[in-house]
Amino acid sequence: MTNRSRLSYKLAFAARHPGQIVPYVRRVCVDAWLRAGRRDHVSYYRSVMKYKAAHNLDVAVGSRSHDQWVEFGQMQFDYLARHGLEPGDQVLEIGCGNLRAGRLLIRYLDPGHYYGVDISPEILVSAQQVISDDGLQDKLSNLTLVTDLTLEFLPPSYFDVVHANSVFTHCPIDIVEQSIASVGRVMAPGAFFDFTFYRADGDEYQVHHEDFYYRTETLTALAAKYGFTAELQDDWHDPWDNQPKLRLTRRTALSSLDPILVIQTPASTSFCVKHPDNLCN
């Protein structure tokens, strides 16, 4: 994949698409304005979402049009359904946006079984309108504003499916690690965590502090650090942004190199498996 941060790419792109030069300069100026006075990435990206939502909600959540918003949401839902999603599953969507996929998940799942989190209050207000427009009020979905991805307010060992589409694509590596380090606590036994990302074939890089490109090996190593096995999902295809999907599951076989502890309880032969930062009681 071509490195979008390189000057050679930008010059070649401008030569092929001269009509995009003015929008590009405008984006650079807006980016600098939005970053001014904001010391952390979440605050900055929340301001990006607010700015984009004021102009076009579909664009703000990563769709090029409303038709694509509908189509891409259906694609995400169909993928989870093919992989065994059941109405009784508890589903957590990180970066739920205005329910591009969430509205379909809410309709399919049992009442109270969908939990969506996002950093943008404007987008969550839009999500509430989607629930109203689609007549999903009796599904008792949960939508929560967050300031990080530690998920500390959620119950342990609760969610069967955790889903994050086009989230890590907009996160620096420290936030990606924060999420991977935290998500295992809320995953039920046998759960999986699916997320998409922008793949870098060579050096990792970012564009406008909005789009972040990572090598697959970087993300699988992070997953291993926190006791996960990571697998690329070969049956997932994103025809628009070419974002691959990784699935994280808890390891079933442990080695002496794993950064987790296995503690045998004195009263039984059962085992308690936790990361050292979150030891069993």
DOKE-479040 format. One record per atom (N, C-alpha, C): residue in one letter; y, x, z. Coordinates in pm, whole numbers, plus 32768, in hexadecimal, padded with zeros to 4 digits. Each point is the difference from the previous one (the first is absolute). Last residue first. Layout:
REM DOKE-479040
aYXZ/...
REM end
This chain:
REM DOKE-479040
n7B397C8D90B1/n80107FF08091/n7F78800B8045/c808780FE7E2A/c7FC77F868039/c801D7FFB8096/l8153810A7EB6/l7F7B8008803B/l7FD27F7B8039/n816880CE7EB5/n7FEE7F76802D/n7F757FF3803D/d80A181977F3F/d807E7FCA802D/d7FF47F728036/p7E8880EF7F43/p802B80378081/p80837FCB8034/h7EC77ECA7ED0/h804E80787FE6/h802F80388087/k7E3D7EDD7FF9/k80927FF57FFA/k803B80857FD5/v7E1A7ED1807F/v803580627FA3/v80967FEB7FF3/c7E357F8F8145/c808C7FDC7FEE/c8042806D7FAC/f7DE67F388065/f805F806C7FEB/f808B7FC87FE8/s7E0E7F68810C/s80637FE67F98/s806480737FFA/t7E887FB88137/t7FEF80637F95/t80637FE77F8F/s80517F93821D/s7FB17FD17F8F/s7FF280717F9C/a80F6802A819B/a7FB27F898022/a7FA77FD07F8D/p813C817E7FF3/p7F938019805F/p7FA57F888015/t8104807C7E2C/t801F7FC1807E/t7F8B80108060/q80A081477E67/q7F957FA68029/q80217FC8808A/i813680C97E5F/i7FED7FFE8091/i7F927F9C8021/v80F781317E5B/v7F977F9D8018/v7FDE80078094/l81C880917EC1/l7FA48018806E/l7F997F908006/i814280F97E66/i7FEC7F8B8055/i7F9B8024806B/p809D80F57E55/p80607FFF806E/p7FF67F838054/d7E7C81217EDB/d804F7F868001/d805E7FFF8078/l7EAE81507F97/l8087801B7FD0/l80597F848006/s7E288011806C/s804A80468068/s808F801B7FD7/s7F177E537F2E/s7FDE808E8008/s80548041806D/l7F407DEE7F5C/l80628057803D/l7FCE80917FFE/a7FBA7E067EF2/a7FBE807C802B/a806B805F8030/t80897E627F6D/t7F867FD98047/t7FB480798032/r82287F957F8E/r7F89804E7FE5/r7F8A7FCA8051/r81997EC57F62/r7FDA8059806B/r7F80804A7FDC/t814B7F657E7A/t7FA27FC4805E/t7FDF8066806C/l816D7FA17E40/l7FDD804A8079/l7FA17FAD8055/r80B380207DDC/r7FC97FAD806C/r7FD480598073/l817180187E3D/l7FA28040805C/l7FD07F9A8066/k80EA7FF37DF0/k7FE97FC38084/k7F9A8051804D/p8188805A7E52/p7F757FF9802E/p7FF97FC2808B/q817E7FB17E7B/q7FE9802C808A/q7F6B7FF88020/n81237F997E61/n7F90805F8005/n7FED803A808C/d813C7EA77F48/d802E807C803E/d7F9380688010/w7FA77E617F0D/w809180137FF7/w802C80878035/p7E357F447FFD/p802E80157F76/p8094801D7FF3/d7E6A804C8171/d80897FCF8002/d803D801A7F75/h7DF57FDC80DF/h805580317F94/h80877FBB8007/w7DFD805B8114/w808B7FD0800A/w8052803D7F8F/d7E2F80678064/d800A7F7E7FBF/d808B7FC2800D/d7F7B81A680C9/d7FFC800D7F6F/d800E7F7B7FB7/q80A180D081E2/q7FBF7F877FCE/q80067FFE7F68/l7FF7819B8186/l804C7FC47F93/l7FB27F887FCA/e7FCF80B781FE/e7FC37FFB7F7C/e80607FC07F9C/a7FC880E9821C/a80587FC77F9A/a7FBB80067F78/t7F93800B823D/t7FD280277F7C/t80587FB87F9A/f808980818212/f7FE27FA47F93/f7FB980487F8D/g80D080AD81B3/g7F7C7FC4800D/g7FD97F9D7F95/y8199811C802F/y7FFF7F928061/y7F7E7FB07FFD/k804A81797EE1/k803A802E807E/k7FF87F95806C/a7F857FA07E3D/a7F988047804B/a8032802E8088/a81387F3B7EDA/a7F9E7F9C802D/a7F9480428055/l813881177F31/l803C7FB7806F/l7F9E7F998038/a7F7B80E17E80/a7FFF805B8074/a803F7FBE807A/t800D7F1D7E67/t7F787FFD8035/t7FF3805E8078/l819C7FF77F1E/l7FE87F818046/l7F727FF98038/t808081787EFB/t80577FFA8076/t7FE07F848053/e7F2E803D7E5D/e7FC580548069/e80547FFE807F/t80967F287E71/t7F967FB48042/t7FC7804E8075/r81F680567F73/r7F7C80227FCE/r7F997FB0804D/y81FB7F477FC3/y7FA580518051/y7F8080207FB4/y82287F367FDC/y7F86801F7FB7/y7FAB80628050/f81B17E7C803E/f7FC080798031/f7F7780117FBD/d82027EEB7FE2/d7F7980087FCB/d7FC380878025/e81B27F9E80A0/e7FC37F7B7FFC/e7F6E80067FD6/h815D8163800F/h7FD67FE08089/h7FC27F748009/h807A80DB7E5D/h80697FAF8040/h7FE07FDB8091/v7E6E80CD7F36/v806C7FDE7FA4/v80607FA28048/q7E6681928085/q803C7F7C8011/q80727FEF7F9B/y7E0E813E8041/y80917FF67FF0/y802F7F72801D/e7E4381937FD9/e802D7F7F8033/e80997FFC7FFD/d7EBE812A7EAE/d805280008079/d80277F738028/g7EA37FD17EB4/g80208088802A/g804B7FFE8083/d7F6D7E6C7F45/d7F9380577FD0/d801780918029/a80937E1A80E8/a8035807A7FC6/a7F8B80577FD5/r80427DCF8067/r7FB2807A8002/r804A80737FBA/y80777E248123/y801F80487F85/y7FBA80878006/f7F3C7E458102/f805E806F800A/f802080327F74/t7EF67E578150/t801B80417F81/t8067806F8014/f7E767F0C8157/f808D80167FDE/f800B80457F79/d7E937EFD8189/d801F80207F75/d8095801C7FF1/f7E707FE58195/f809080087FE8/f8015802F7F71/f7E567F03813D/f803180667FA4/f80967FF27FED/a7E4D7F7B8183/a80787FE07FB2/a801F806E7F9B/g7E9C7FEC815F/g7FDE7FDD7F77/g80767FE07FA7/p80597FCE81FD/p7F8C80497FCC/p7FDB7FCF7F74/a81FA7FBB8073/a7F827FD4803C/a7F8E80577FCB/m82148091802B/m7F957FDA7FA5/m7F827FDA804D/v81A880B180B2/v80007F6F7FEF/v7F907FCF7FA4/r804481D7806A/r7FFA7FB98081/r7FF47F6A7FEC/g804381307E8E/g7F777FF88030/g7FF27FB18081/v81AA806B7F2E/v7FBD7F897FCF/v7F717FF28035/s81448176804E/s800B7F8A8056/s7FA57F8E7FD7/a802F81AC7F15/a7FDC8020808A/a7FF87F838057/i80957FDD7E41/i7F71801E8002/i7FD1801E808F/s81D07FB87FC0/s7FB37F877FE5/s7F6A80198008/q8126816E802E/q80117FA58071/q7FAC7F827FED/e801B81337E9C/e7FA7802F806B/e800A7FA4807A/v81247FA87EA0/v7F777FE87FD3/v7F9E8028806E/i81BB806B8046/i7FE97F718016/i7F757FD97FD1/d808C81BA7FBB/d7FF57FE98090/d7FE87F6D801F/i804780997E3A/i7F7A801A8035/i7FF67FE58096/p815D7EE57EDA/p7FE7808F8011/p7F7F8014804F/c80577E417ED3/c8002803B8087/c7FEF80977FFB/h7FD77E987EA2/h808D800B8027/h800F8040808A/t7E587FA97F31/t804C802F7F8C/t809380198023/f7EC97F31812A/f80058092800B/f8046803F7F88/v7FD57E307FE6/v80448022807D/v800D8097800D/s7F157EC67EAE/s808680377FE2/s805380148080/n7E6F7EFD8086/n8017801C7F72/n8090802D7FEB/a7E7E7FB38195/a808980317FEC/a801180287F6E/h7E997F0A8191/h8023800A7F72/h8091802D7FF5/v7E297FA58150/v808B802C8004/v802580287F71/v7E647ED1810D/v8038803A7F85/v80908025801A/d7F057F5E8166/d7F8F80227FAA/d802D80447F7F/f80E57FE68209/f800B7FDB7F72/f7F8880337FB0/y8033804C81EA/y80157F737FE0/y7FF37FDE7F6C/s800D818F8165/s7F7F7FD67FC6/s80037F707FD0/p819980568138/p7F9E80617FCE/p7F867FBD7FC3/p81FF7F277FFE/p7F8A80138056/p7F9F80657FC5/l822480157FB7/l7F8D7FB47FD1/l7F85801E8055/f81B880D78021/f80067F788036/f7F877FAB7FD9/e805981C97F63/e7FE07FFF8090/e7FFA7F74803C/l804680E37E30/l7FB17F868019/l7FDC7FEE8094/t80F8815D7EDC/t7FA58020806E/t7FA87F898027/l817080567EA3/l7F787FD57FDF/l7F9C8028806D/d822E7F708002/d7FA880717FE3/d7F767FC97FE2/t81617EDC805E/t805780737FE8/t7FAF80807FE8/v7FB37DC17FB3/v7FDD807A8048/v8063806F7FDE/l7F9B7DBA7FEA/l8057806F7FDC/l7FDA80798055/t7EBE7E4D7F71/t8045804C8068/t805180727FC5/l7EC27E177FB3/l8056805F7FB8/l805780478067/n7E2D7EA67FD4/n805680518056/n804D80647FAB/s7F0E7DF47FA9/s8003808F7FE4/s80638047805B/l7F3E7E1D7FCD/l802A80498078/l7FFC80977FEC/k7F957E667EE5/k7FAA80768007/k8028805E8072/d80E77E6A7F6A/d7F927FE4805E/d7F9E8075800C/q817B80087ECE/q802C8000808C/q7F8D7FED8062/l803480287E02/l7F9E80488051/l80217FFE8095/g80CE7F657E32/g7FC07FA0805A/g7F98803D805B/d813980CD7EB2/d7F727FF27FDD/d7FB57FA1805D/d81D280648041/d7FF37FD17F75/d7F6F7FE77FDA/s806080BB81AD/s80307F767FF6/s7FE97FC87F73/i7F9D81C48049/i7FA37FAC804D/i80277F6D7FF5/v812581367F46/v7F877FF57FAF/v7F997FA98047/q8185806D80E9/q801C7F9C7F99/q7F887FEC7FA5/q7FED81528145/q7FFC7F7D8041/q801A7F907F9B/a802F81BA7F6D/a7F737FDE8013/a7FF17F778045/s81AF80B97FD0/s7FCE7FD07F81/s7F6D7FD7800A/v80B980CC8171/v803D7F7B7FF2/v7FD37FC17F7C/l7F8381B78047/l7FB17FA58053/l80397F748000/i80E981587F20/i7F847FE17FB8/i7FAA7FA08051/e818C80A280C4/e80217FAC7F8C/e7F827FD57FB5/p7FE18135816D/p80167F75802B/p801E7FA47F8B/s7ED981D18002/s80787FC17FCA/s80127F718031/i7E88813A804F/i8078803A803E/i807F7FB87FD8/d7DEE7F3B8041/d805A803E7F9E/d807B80358049/v7DE97EF88030/v806E8049803D/v805380417F92/g7E6C7E5A8058/g804E80567FA9/g80718044804B/y7E0E7EE1803C/y806E803E8049/y804580617FA3/y7E797E48800D/y8051805F7FB2/y807380348056/h7EC27EB08092/h7FB480797FE4/h804B80647FA8/g806A7E2780A2/g801A80698062/g7FBE80857FE4/p7F287E5E7F12/p808480008041/p800B806F8069/d7EAB805F7E75/d800B7F9A8067/d808B80078041/l7FDF80B57E0B/l7FCE801E8085/l800B7F87805D/y80A67FF67E37/y7F6F80118003/y7FC9800E808E/r81DA7FDF7FA2/r7FBF7F857FD3/r7F6980088011/i81008181805D/i80187F978064/i7FB97F807FD9/l7FF981627ECD/l7FAC801E8074/l800E7F938069/l81187FE97E90/l7F777FE17FD7/l7F9E801B8071/r81C48073803C/r7FF77F6E7FF6/r7F747FD37FD8/g806C81D78018/g7FEE7FBC807F/g7FF17F6A7FF6/a806C81437E9D/a7F717FE48013/a7FE97FA9807B/r81B7803E7FAA/r7FCE80067F76/r7F697FE67FFE/l81687FF28174/l7F7B7FC27FF3/l7FD07FF77F70/n819480E680A1/n80117F6E7FFC/n7F807FBB7FD2/g7FD681D380FC/g80677FD47FA3/g80157F6A8007/c7EC6814380EE/c7FD97F807FC2/c80687FCD7F9D/g7F8081AF8118/g805D7FF37F90/g7FE57F817FB2/i7E72804F8100/i807080588020/i805D80047F87/e7E7E7E9980B9/e804080397F8A/e807A804F802C/l7E187F3480DD/l80848039801A/l8034803A7F7D/v7E6B7E8680A4/v803A805A7F9D/v808B802B802D/q7E037F1880A1/q80898016802F/q803D806E7FA6/d7E617E977F85/d802F8087801A/d808F7FFF8036/g7EF57E7D7F62/g8007801D808F/g802F808C8022/p7FBA7F607E38/p806C7FB38040/p8010801F8094/e7F4181847EC0/e7FD27F7D802C/e80727FB58045/l7F9681BF7E91/l805A7FBD805D/l7FCD7F74801F/g7F3C81657ECF/g7FC17FBD8071/g805C7FBE8064/h805880EA7E4D/h7FC9805F8060/h7FD97FBD8083/r80CC7F127E99/r7F89803D7FC5/r7FBB805F8061/a819B7F428080/a7F987F987FFC/a7F7F80387FC6/l817F81128001/l7FC97FF18087/l7F907F988002/y80E180357E6A/y7FB9807B8021/y7FC17FF5808A/d81197EA77F66/d7F7D7FFC7FBD/d7FAE807B8024/f81C07FEC809B/f7FA97FA18045/f7F7480007FC4/q814981087F2E/q7FDF80358084/q7F9F7FA5804A/m80A87F6B7E62/m7FA680727FED/m7FD5803B8086/q81467EAA7FF7/q7F7B7FCB7FE3/q7F9B80717FF1/g81C280768036/g7FCB7FC6807A/g7F747FCB7FED/f80E480987E89/f7FD3806F8053/f7FCC7FCF8087/e80B47EC37ECD/e7F88803E7FC9/e7FCB806F805B/v819C7F25806C/v7F8F7FA4800B/v7F7E80447FD6/w818A80F47FC7/w7FEC7FE88090/w7F867FA88015/q8098803C7E4B/q7FB18072802E/q7FE57FF58096/d81127EBB7F45/d7F797FF27FC8/d7FA78073802D/h81C8800A806F/h7FB57FA28055/h7F727FEE7FCB/s80DD81D67FA0/s80257F757FE0/s7FB27FA6805D/r7FDD81D1802D/r806480057F98/r80337F767FD9/s7F4480C481EE/s7FD77FBA7F86/s807280047F9A/g800480AC81D8/g7FB580537FA2/g7FCE7FBC7F83/v811E7F60817B/v7F7780148030/v7FA980437F97/a81CB7FA37FA3/a8002803F8084/a7F74801C8034/v80497F0A7E6D/v801080907FEE/v7FF980488086/d7FFB7E30800C/d7F85802F7FC2/d800580977FEA/l81807F2180AB/l7F94800A8061/l7F8080377FC3/n820B80577F7F/n7F8A7FC07FC5/n7F8B8014805F/h81D08060807E/h800C7FF77F6E/h7F8A7FB77FC0/a8021805881D5/a807C7FB87FE0/a80117FED7F6A/a7E9A810480AE/a7FE97F718014/a807B7FAD7FDF/k801981DC7FF6/k7FB47FCB7F90/k7FEA7F69800C/y80DA80E28164/y8051800B7F87/y7FB77FC17F89/k7F1880208196/k806D7F9F800C/k80557FFE7F82/m7EAD81448021/m7FC97F7A7FEB/m806B7F958008/v807D81BA8064/v7FDB7FF57F72/v7FCD7F737FE1/s8053806D81BD/s807E7FE97FB9/s7FE77FF57F6A/r7E968070810E/r80267F77801E/r80827FDC7FB7/y7F6A81B97FF1/y7FBA7FAA7FA1/y80197F6C801D/y80CC8145811E/y802D80107F76/y7FBA7F9D7FA4/s7F71801281BB/s80867FC57FF8/s803780087F72/v7E6780D6804F/v7FF07F6F800A/v80887FBB7FF7/h7FE981DF8008/h7FDB7FC47F81/h7FF67F688007/d815A811C8137/d7F6F7FF47FF0/d7FDF7FB17F83/r81C780618083/r7FB9807C801F/r7F6A7FF67FEE/r81E77F2C7F3E/r7F7C7FD2802C/r7FA680798010/g81CC800E7F58/g80027FCD8089/g7F7B7FCD8033/a802180247DFD/a806C80318057/a7FF97FBF808A/r7EE77F8F7E80/r7FCD8065805D/r806A802F8064/l80667EC97EA0/l7FA57FC28060/l7FCB80648066/w8115809B7E9E/w804D7FA68057/w7FA67FC2806C/a7F3B81097EAE/a80508055805A/a804F7FAA8064/d7F0C7F1D7EB4/d7FA58043805D/d804E80558064/v80ED7F3A7E9F/v7FD97F9B8063/v7FA5803F8069/c8074810D7E93/c80757FE88055/c7FE07F9B806E/v7EB580597EBE/v801780788050/v80747FEA8060/r7FA97EAF7EC6/r7F9980038068/r80128079805B/r81177FD57E87/r80227F9B8064/r7F9B80048073/v7FAC810F7E8E/v80708036804E/v80287F9E806E/y7EB87F6B7ED7/y7FCC806D8052/y806F803A8058/p806F7EB07EC1/p7FB77FCA8075/p7FC9806E805A/v80D380937E71/v80607FC3805D/v7FB97FC08077/i7EEC80B47EAB/i804E80698042/i80617FC58067/q7EC97F1B7EC5/q7FDE8008808E/q80538067804B/g800D7FAD7E1E/g80367F8B8046/g7FE580018094/p7F4D81487ECB/p808E80168024/p803F7F8B804A/h7E1180BA7F9D/h80367F7F802D/h809380108029/r7F0381707F4F/r7FB27F917FC7/r803D7F798020/a80C3818A80B2/a8007800A7F6E/a7FB67F8C7FBD/a7FEF802A81D5/a80867FD77FD6/a800D80047F69/f7E7280A380BF/f80087F6E800F/f80877FCD7FD0/a7FBF81CF800F/a7FB07FC57F95/a80067F678004/l80D080EE815A/l804880167F82/l7FB57FC17F8B/k7F337FF381AA/k80787FAD7FFE/k804C800D7F7D/y7E868116804E/y7FD87F757FEC/y807A7FA57FF3/s804981C38067/s7FD07FF37F76/s7FD57F727FE1/l807D807881BA/l80747FF07FA8/l7FD57FEE7F70/r7EC17F67819E/r802880777FB5/r80757FE17FA2/s7F077EC18119/s806F80428044/s803580787FB1/r7E807EE47F8A/r80807FBF7FE5/r807680468040/n7E0D80987F47/n8051800C8079/n808C7FCB7FE3/t7E237F687F0A/t807A804F7FF4/t80507FFE8081/m7DDE7FD37FDC/m80777FAC8000/m807D80588000/
REM end
